[in-house]
């Protein structure tokens, strides 16, 4: 699914800004936590209050 961040995220030396969009996958089928891959190759997790869905998985 495609997500858009609603909060700035800091993960190590990487910073992900509000409004940036990423391709993400759910961690578990019933979870609302998603994981996406940063440009550096690092996997980053975002919780439901840190993103909104831009497009469902079936649209991609």
Secondary structure, DSSP 8 states (H G I E B T S, - for coil): -EEEESS-EEETTEEE-TT-EEEEEESSTT---EEEE-TTS-EEEE-GGGEEEEE-GGG-
